[in-house]
Amino acid sequence: MADSATRIVIAGAAGRMGRMLAGMIAADPALELHGALEHAGHDWIGRDLGSASGGAALGVTVQADPAAALAGADAVIDFTLPAATLALAPHAVAARVAHVIGTTGFDAGQEAALAKALAGGVAVRSGNMSLGVNLLVQLVRQVAAALDADYDIEVVEAHHRAKIDAPSGTALMLGAAAAEGRGVTLDAVADRGRDGITGARGRGRIGFAAIRGGDVVGEHDVIFAGPGERLVLRHIASDRGLFARGALKAAQWTRGRPPGVYSMLDVLGL
């Protein structure tokens, strides 16, 4: 392990993403698995993270106390739930540990509370940590700026059956980019559900549709439907590891950064 290795804590260490992150960190000499967090009462509390997940011991005990787990760390990576991320944020700020947040599904009140909780700390927030999706965000913004409201915008996303929020965080990122390209806010133009006799589609609206089933990792289409033609921008994720790799890149990038809430566009230099 390199002396300058980035010391990382995993929040939600027993989850699918947490276990994947642990394996990637253990295999990279530029990274150090510094701590592992789970909620109080979880079966893995007090156990070695590697042994608990059925692998070789990693020398890191799963804890429920954020302050203890974060002491001496450089970054905490958090793909959990909105309530858990909100509870962790003040601890990360107090410990001066960068908070890399891939959690999605925040409502408006939680968004406001998180912004307040992150003040004075270093954080990277993104609905999607992949390079391809963040490039797609840029393309969507540019295309939306180039095409007027004669082109209807629809965001269609598909995920596995276990995903609990809809539209996905990535879909909302793409919708926000399209709205920004048009010079409006997403809240002002979003159409997030259609059922029954809805009437004709409103001009300038940005629509969302969510598909859930099987083990779909993540698929996103942004459709610009105009007179006589459709332009479709698409991203397909076939490997969940790309999100973990992006989060690890973000964790390394945060070292030495001044306080602020950054995005993956900042991390990727886009």
C-alpha positions in Angstrom: 0.0 0.0 0.0 1.3 3.4 -1.0 2.1 5.9 1.8 -0.2 8.4 0.0 -3.1 6.0 -0.5 -6.5 7.6 -0.3 -8.2 6.3 2.9 -11.8 5.5 2.1 -14.8 4.6 4.3 -17.7 2.7 2.7 -21.2 3.7 3.9 -23.8 0.9 3.4 -20.9 -1.6 3.3 -23.1 -4.7 3.2 -25.0 -3.6 0.1 -24.2 -4.6 -3.4 -22.3 -1.4 -4.2 -20.6 -1.5 -0.8 -19.2 -5.0 -1.4 -18.1 -4.1 -4.9 -16.3 -1.0 -3.6 -14.5 -3.1 -1.0 -13.2 -5.5 -3.5 -11.9 -2.7 -5.8 -10.3 -0.8 -3.0 -8.5 -4.0 -1.7 -7.1 -4.6 -5.2 -5.7 -1.0 -5.7 -2.5 0.0 -4.0 -3.5 3.7 -4.4 -6.5 3.1 -2.1 -6.9 2.1 1.5 -10.1 0.6 3.0 -10.2 2.6 6.1 -13.6 1.9 7.5 -17.0 0.3 6.9 -20.4 1.6 8.1 -23.8 0.0 8.4 -26.9 0.9 10.4 -27.3 0.0 14.0 -28.6 -3.5 14.5 -27.3 -4.8 11.2 -26.0 -8.4 11.3 -22.5 -7.4 10.1 -21.8 -4.9 12.9 -18.6 -6.0 14.8 -17.6 -8.4 12.0 -14.7 -8.1 9.5 -16.2 -6.7 6.3 -14.4 -9.3 4.1 -15.4 -12.3 6.2 -19.0 -11.1 6.6 -19.3 -11.0 2.8 -18.0 -14.5 2.4 -14.5 -13.6 1.3 -11.0 -13.2 2.8 -10.7 -11.0 5.9 -9.9 -7.3 5.1 -8.9 -6.1 8.5 -11.7 -3.6 8.7 -14.6 -4.0 11.2 -18.1 -3.0 10.2 -19.3 -0.2 12.6 -22.4 1.7 13.3 -20.7 4.8 14.7 -19.9 7.3 11.9 -17.6 9.4 14.1 -15.4 6.4 14.9 -15.4 5.1 11.3 -14.5 8.4 9.8 -11.7 9.4 12.1 -8.5 9.7 10.0 -10.2 9.0 6.7 -9.9 11.0 3.5 -13.3 10.2 2.0 -16.5 8.3 2.6 -18.4 6.8 -0.4 -22.2 6.7 0.1 -24.6 4.8 -2.1 -27.3 4.4 0.6 -30.8 6.0 1.2 -31.7 9.7 1.5 -32.3 9.5 5.3 -28.9 7.7 5.9 -27.0 10.2 3.7 -28.6 13.1 5.6 -27.6 11.5 8.9 -24.0 10.9 7.7 -23.4 14.3 6.2 -22.8 16.3 9.4 -20.4 13.7 10.6 -18.4 13.9 7.4 -18.2 17.7 7.6 -17.2 17.6 11.3 -14.4 15.0 10.6 -13.2 16.9 7.5 -13.8 13.9 5.4 -15.0 14.3 1.7 -18.5 12.9 1.2 -18.9 11.2 -2.2 -22.7 10.8 -2.6 -24.3 8.5 -5.2 -27.5 8.3 -3.2 -30.7 9.2 -5.2 -34.4 9.7 -4.4 -34.2 12.8 -2.3 -37.5 14.8 -2.1 -37.4 18.7 -2.1 -37.3 18.9 1.7 -34.4 16.4 1.9 -32.5 18.3 -0.9 -32.7 21.5 1.2 -31.7 19.7 4.3 -28.7 18.1 2.6 -27.5 21.3 1.1 -27.5 22.8 4.6 -25.8 19.7 6.2 -23.0 19.8 3.6 -22.1 23.5 4.1 -18.5 23.9 5.0 -17.5 20.5 3.9 -16.2 18.9 0.7 -18.7 16.7 -1.2 -19.1 15.3 -4.7 -22.8 14.6 -5.6 -24.0 12.9 -8.7 -27.0 10.9 -9.8 -24.6 8.9 -11.9 -20.8 8.4 -11.5 -20.1 7.1 -15.0 -18.0 9.0 -17.6 -20.5 8.1 -20.4 -23.5 9.5 -18.6 -21.8 12.7 -17.7 -20.8 13.1 -21.4 -24.4 12.5 -22.3 -25.5 15.2 -19.9 -23.3 17.7 -21.8 -24.7 16.5 -25.1 -28.3 16.8 -24.0 -27.7 20.3 -22.8 -26.2 21.3 -26.2 -28.9 19.6 -28.3 -31.7 21.1 -26.2 -30.2 24.6 -26.7 -30.0 24.0 -30.4 -33.6 22.7 -30.9 -36.6 24.8 -30.1 -39.9 23.6 -28.5 -41.1 22.1 -31.7 -39.0 19.2 -30.5 -40.6 17.4 -27.6 -38.2 16.0 -25.0 -38.9 12.7 -23.3 -36.5 10.9 -20.9 -37.1 7.1 -20.8 -35.2 5.0 -18.2 -35.0 1.3 -17.3 -33.6 -0.3 -14.1 -33.7 -3.5 -12.2 -36.8 -4.5 -10.2 -35.3 -3.6 -6.8 -34.7 0.1 -7.5 -37.0 2.1 -5.2 -37.0 5.6 -6.7 -38.4 6.8 -10.0 -37.5 8.6 -12.2 -33.9 7.6 -11.6 -31.4 10.2 -10.4 -29.7 9.9 -13.8 -33.0 10.6 -15.6 -33.5 13.7 -13.5 -29.9 14.8 -14.3 -30.6 14.5 -18.0 -34.0 16.3 -17.7 -32.3 19.1 -15.8 -29.6 19.4 -18.5 -32.3 19.6 -21.2 -34.2 22.3 -19.2 -31.0 24.2 -18.7 -30.3 24.1 -22.4 -33.7 25.6 -23.0 -33.2 28.3 -20.3 -35.8 27.0 -17.9 -35.9 25.1 -14.6 -36.9 21.4 -14.7 -39.5 22.0 -11.9 -41.3 24.4 -14.2 -41.6 22.0 -17.2 -41.3 18.4 -15.8 -44.1 15.9 -16.6 -43.3 13.0 -14.3 -46.5 10.9 -14.7 -49.3 10.3 -17.2 -52.3 8.2 -16.5 -55.9 8.3 -17.8 -57.2 11.2 -20.0 -54.3 13.5 -19.7 -55.0 15.8 -22.6 -52.5 16.8 -25.3 -48.9 17.1 -24.5 -48.0 20.6 -23.4 -45.5 22.5 -25.6 -42.1 22.7 -24.0 -42.7 20.0 -21.4 -40.1 17.5 -20.5 -41.6 14.0 -20.0 -40.3 11.0 -18.0 -41.1 7.3 -18.2 -39.7 4.6 -15.9 -39.4 0.9 -16.6 -38.6 -1.6 -13.8 -37.8 -5.2 -14.2 -35.3 -8.1 -14.0 -31.6 -7.2 -13.5 -31.3 -4.2 -15.8 -28.3 -2.2 -14.6 -29.4 1.1 -16.2 -30.6 2.4 -19.6 -31.4 6.0 -20.4 -32.8 7.5 -23.6 -33.3 11.2 -24.2 -35.7 11.6 -27.1 -36.1 14.8 -29.1 -39.2 14.2 -31.2 -39.8 16.9 -33.8 -41.7 17.3 -37.0 -40.8 14.4 -39.3 -37.8 13.2 -37.2 -36.6 11.9 -33.8 -33.2 12.3 -32.3 -32.4 9.7 -29.6 -29.4 10.0 -27.3 -28.8 6.8 -25.4 -26.6 5.4 -22.6 -26.6 1.7 -21.6 -24.8 0.5 -18.5 -24.0 -3.2 -18.6 -21.6 -3.3 -15.6 -22.5 -1.8 -12.2 -18.7 -1.6 -11.6 -18.6 1.6 -13.7 -20.4 3.5 -10.9 -18.0 2.2 -8.3 -15.0 3.2 -10.4 -16.4 6.7 -10.9 -17.0 7.1 -7.1 -13.4 5.9 -6.4 -12.1 8.4 -8.9 -14.2 11.1 -7.2 -12.8 10.1 -3.8 -9.2 10.5 -5.0 -10.0 13.8 -6.7 -11.3 15.4 -3.5 -8.0 15.3 -1.7 -6.8 18.9 -1.1 -10.0 20.5 -2.6 -11.5 23.6 -0.9 -14.9 23.3 0.7 -17.8 23.0 -1.8 -20.3 20.7 -3.3 -18.9 19.4 -6.6 -20.3 17.2 -9.4 -18.8 14.5 -11.5 -18.4 17.0 -14.3 -15.9 18.8 -12.0 -14.1 15.5 -11.3 -13.9 14.6 -15.0 -12.9 18.1 -16.1 -16.0 18.5 -18.2 
